[in-house]
Amino acid sequence: MTTNISSYNLSERQVQLDLSVLPYDFEENVKTLSEQARQAWNDVQDLEASACPDNKAQITITMHPSFASQIYFPEEFLLVMGLDCVGVRQVQCFPRDTSSCDTEDGEITVALVCVGKRQDIQAIPGKLEKVVSDTLVGKQIRTIESIEAVSIYDRLDIPNDYFEDHFLVGV
């Protein structure tokens, strides 16, 4: 089961999505996210078995900046995809839906750090194509900016001058 990070219940999240102008067309975003999920699977597939304890790997799901708040947490999407959210981190991105980003650094949003069995990560593109557009999961798909594998560089924070001999490692 997905770790429930949202303090909002299902009906509150459904109502909020119904009232929102969703940034992406469903079919177009399914195609984009499917391609990204295939690339994420290629990256996960290249990992040695010892890098995937219990046959699990990490991916990140970056939310569109307008949908980074807790009420938009895609709990049902994660459940359908067979993923567990194990953390959230702040990231900057350039949304695909607009070229009106005011800064050179992009916009601040959140990336959900998720774990799943390798076969569930492999199955994401097929699962995306089976989702119906007017369901809650279909609406949540329209709020997702990207799906990516977690690289070794995301897991390992190279020491800086302040912490000379310390590494931060994420599993």
C-alpha positions in Angstrom: 0.0 0.0 0.0 1.1 3.6 -0.6 2.2 5.6 2.3 -0.7 8.1 2.8 1.0 11.5 2.8 -2.1 13.5 2.1 -4.2 14.6 5.0 -7.1 15.2 2.6 -9.6 12.4 2.0 -10.5 10.9 -1.4 -13.6 13.1 -2.0 -11.8 16.3 -1.1 -9.0 15.5 -3.6 -11.6 14.6 -6.2 -13.5 17.9 -5.8 -10.3 19.9 -5.9 -9.2 18.2 -9.2 -12.7 18.7 -10.6 -12.4 22.5 -9.9 -8.9 22.8 -11.3 -7.7 23.6 -14.8 -5.5 20.6 -15.4 -2.2 21.5 -17.2 -2.0 18.6 -19.7 -4.2 16.8 -22.2 -4.8 13.3 -20.9 -3.8 11.4 -24.1 -0.8 13.6 -24.7 0.5 13.2 -21.1 -0.1 9.5 -21.1 2.1 9.3 -24.2 4.8 11.5 -22.7 4.8 9.8 -19.3 4.8 6.3 -21.0 8.0 7.3 -22.9 9.6 8.6 -19.7 8.5 5.4 -17.8 10.1 3.3 -20.5 13.3 5.2 -20.1 13.1 4.9 -16.3 12.7 1.1 -16.8 15.7 1.0 -19.1 17.7 2.7 -16.4 16.4 0.4 -13.6 17.0 -2.7 -15.8 20.7 -1.7 -16.1 21.1 -1.9 -12.3 22.7 -5.0 -10.8 20.4 -7.1 -8.5 22.5 -6.0 -5.5 21.5 -2.4 -6.2 17.8 -3.4 -5.9 17.1 -4.9 -2.4 14.1 -7.1 -2.3 13.9 -6.6 -6.1 12.8 -2.9 -5.6 14.1 0.2 -7.3 13.5 3.9 -6.9 11.9 6.4 -9.3 10.8 10.0 -8.9 7.5 11.4 -10.0 7.7 15.2 -10.4 4.4 17.1 -10.0 3.5 20.1 -12.1 4.3 23.2 -10.1 0.6 24.2 -9.9 -0.2 20.8 -8.4 2.6 20.5 -5.8 0.4 21.0 -2.7 -0.7 18.2 -0.5 -4.3 18.1 -1.7 -3.1 17.0 -5.1 -1.0 14.1 -3.8 -1.6 11.3 -6.3 -2.2 8.5 -3.9 -4.6 6.5 -6.2 -2.2 6.9 -9.1 0.6 5.4 -7.0 -1.6 2.5 -5.9 -2.6 1.6 -9.5 1.0 1.7 -10.6 2.2 -0.4 -7.6 4.4 2.2 -6.1 5.0 3.4 -2.5 6.0 7.0 -1.8 8.9 7.0 0.6 9.7 10.7 0.5 9.2 14.1 -1.1 11.8 16.6 -2.1 11.7 20.1 -3.4 13.0 20.4 -7.0 13.0 23.0 -9.8 11.6 22.3 -13.2 10.5 23.9 -16.4 6.9 22.8 -17.0 6.2 21.5 -20.5 2.8 23.4 -20.7 4.2 26.9 -20.6 7.1 29.0 -21.8 6.1 31.8 -19.5 8.5 30.7 -16.7 9.8 34.0 -15.2 13.1 32.7 -13.9 16.1 31.0 -15.5 16.0 28.4 -12.8 12.5 27.1 -13.5 9.7 26.8 -11.0 9.7 25.1 -7.6 7.7 21.9 -7.3 7.9 18.5 -5.5 9.3 15.2 -6.6 7.8 12.1 -5.0 10.5 9.5 -4.3 8.8 6.2 -4.9 9.9 2.6 -4.6 8.4 -0.4 -6.5 9.2 -3.9 -7.5 11.1 -3.9 -10.7 8.3 -5.6 -12.6 5.9 -2.9 -11.5 8.2 -0.2 -12.8 8.4 -2.1 -16.1 4.6 -2.3 -16.2 4.0 1.4 -15.8 3.7 2.3 -19.5 1.1 -0.5 -20.0 -0.8 0.5 -16.9 -0.9 4.2 -18.0 -2.5 3.2 -21.3 -5.3 1.4 -19.5 -6.4 4.3 -17.3 -9.7 6.0 -18.2 -9.4 9.8 -18.6 -12.3 10.9 -16.5 -11.4 8.9 -13.4 -9.5 10.3 -10.4 -6.4 8.5 -11.6 -6.8 9.9 -15.1 -7.1 13.4 -13.7 -4.0 12.8 -11.5 -2.1 11.7 -14.6 -2.7 15.2 -16.0 -0.9 16.8 -13.1 2.3 14.9 -13.4 5.3 16.6 -15.0 7.7 13.6 -15.3 8.6 10.1 -14.3 12.4 9.3 -13.9 14.7 6.7 -12.5 16.7 7.7 -9.5 20.3 7.8 -10.6 23.4 7.1 -8.5 24.0 10.9 -8.5 20.6 11.4 -6.9 21.4 8.8 -4.2 24.9 10.0 -3.4 25.6 13.6 -2.3 29.3 14.4 -3.0 30.9 16.0 0.1 31.5 19.7 0.1 34.0 21.9 1.9 31.8 22.2 5.0 31.3 18.4 5.5 34.7 17.3 4.4 34.4 13.5 5.1 30.7 12.9 5.1 28.5 11.4 2.4 24.7 11.4 2.3 23.4 8.2 0.9 19.8 7.5 0.0 18.6 3.9 -0.5 
